[in-house]
Amino acid sequence: MPRRAVFWAIALCAVAAAAAQAWALRWTCDDAYISLRYAQHFVAGHGLVYNLDPNEAPVEGYTNFAWTMWLALGMQLGCTGDLIEIWSMVWGTIFHGGTVLLLAAAAWRASGGAALAPIAACGYAALHHAASLAPAGLETALFTLLATAMLRLCLLLRSAREAWLLGFLGVLLAMTRPDGALFVAVAGLFVLHDAWRRRSVRLLLGYALPFLLVFVPYLLWRRLHYGDWVPNTFHAKSAADPYPSQGLAYVWEFGKCYWALLPVLAVPLYWVLRRPDPLASVSPFLGRRPWLAILCFVVPYTGFVVWVGGDFMFGRFLLPILPALLLSLDLACLRWRPLWLQPALGAALAGGLLLRAEPPWLGVYDNPHGFSDNRAISVKEFAPGLPWTEAMRFAGNYLRGVCAGLPVRVGIVGSHANLAFRAEVPVAVECAAGLTDARIARTEVAVRGTPGHEKGWALHLDYLIRERRLHFMLDLSFKTGDLCDAWREVTFPVLPARLVTYDRALLQELKRRDPNIVFTDVEAELDAYLAELPKKTKAEVARDFEALRGFYFDVNDDPARKRRFEEFLR
């Protein structure tokens, strides 16, 4: 069989295996529903906003502008409801398979058509967490594909047209996720070096024009629309605060899990430190530049991951650099004359990556390491035969029906983003990190913990009650430690919640729509409390009245009961 046929047969099998594995693992991540809600409002004509509150300044609670626009395109084409999740899963799977195909194409071109097997493509296709995170509704697979495409051009930049393409990819990458700017800067250094060596201004212009024509206007729009140069998530996840101890643990645990990757680390380092190869005059892929490009893509980005403390999702921040690292094996094989070593190495690498040493705590949210396998947690059973994500889907659809047309304001954490997207309530405040709230996001972290989960609602009780005037908190641990805690329980037929404020008119309307909704009759409780006033001290009543202001009196018109409190305190 011709060598070309063998190579591309293996490559296509790797692409098919990667796509099949990704599709088999399809799910939707909690954070994806934030992007979906932004896209939902954008398509509905409200703009790129998370909440429909005219008194609230827009907040950039997504970190993936290009991906959010891609989701909006799907909605515009008719993918609403559950179909938009299918849209995100399909494209995540396509982008994941595209990365495998691109690695094969890069290996084939580097070999000049002499390769027998695409080693990097086989290795990346075997990565479980790359396949798992691809169809999760986030930008991960698209970001990895774009980063790999930029590396492919940096290996050998031949013309101003390729420089323009590299710049265009850089714009897409930086608009897909802000940390793509690291790859953009690295690519820019290679373009600058080539332009200086060739005395070609066209190379620089080709690379810079896409940024001047597209990215700069986008950046100015972001500043005008959201009032900041960076997404709100930058502040919510405390990206400006170094957390290297957590980042090192994040990288170390990933390396232990995928132990087969550890020997690959030495390959680019070995070849870049060697003396220049005389064969570089025969093929530029035998020179030092490809190894420099790989190291420049891998090392600074790994440093960034360590600096910010990694991510809550195991391995997600490391996936974009793995194609570059694996491609070093294909380049190393250009010097191996026994061609049978290539398919043997590809099979051994794939087998080693499939035999990952996954730690037992990875599927547990509350673990001492601060990160976990988000998919494993999300697909766990909420009730027998009902996964957590399906339970949230059902509850969100119920809330959409019962809350339709009402000015409901809810507080959410974690997977409740699914509820907020499906319920379509006008206002939802993400209270775990402040992803959709600028004030919570900018809170200083007193004690470091799980990255992006260190600014919980407990630090902002007065703000959530008196300024945001939330009605419901979906986190059942919501407590203020005062009199009102005993009256906060509210139970919908599909899920329990906690009252943040008691809006009598809203609750009565909800009760009219569904008599099965259960909550405390606060007016009756207040009458019982007032009947006992003579037995209470002024200090006790003053404390309780202050709590009742935010919970009840600031929300409801009840002058008679309020007057009795004030008269007693006078």
Secondary structure, 3 states (H helix, E strand, C coil): CCHHHHHHHHHHHHHHHHHHHHHHCCCCCCCHHHHHHHHHHHHCCCCCCCCCCCCCCCCCCCCCHHHHHHHHHHHHCCCCCHHHHHHHHHHHHHHHHHHHHHHHHHHHHHHCCCCCCCHHHHHHHCCHHHHHHCCCCCCHHHHHHHHHHHHHHHHCCCCHHHHHHHHHHHHHHHHHCCCHHHHHHHHHHHHHHHHHHHCCHHHHHHHHHHHHHHHHHHHHHHHHHHCCCCCHHHHHCCCCCCCHHHHHHHHHHHHHHCHHHHHHHHHHHHHHHCCCCHHHHCCHHHCCHHHHHHHHHHHHHHHHHHHHCCCCECCCCCHHHHHHHHHHHHHHHHHCCCCCHHHHHHHHHHHHHHCCCCCHHHHCCCCCCCCECHHHHHCCEEECCEEHHHHHHHHHHHHHHHHCCCCCEEEECCCHHHHHHHHCCCEEEECCCCCCCHHHHCCCCCCCCCCCCCCCHHHHHHHHHHHCCCCEECCCCCCCCCHHHHHCEEECCCCEEEECCCCHHHHHHHHHHCCCCEECCHHHHHHHHHHCHHHCCHHHHHHHHHHHHHHHHCCCCCHHHHHHHHHHHC
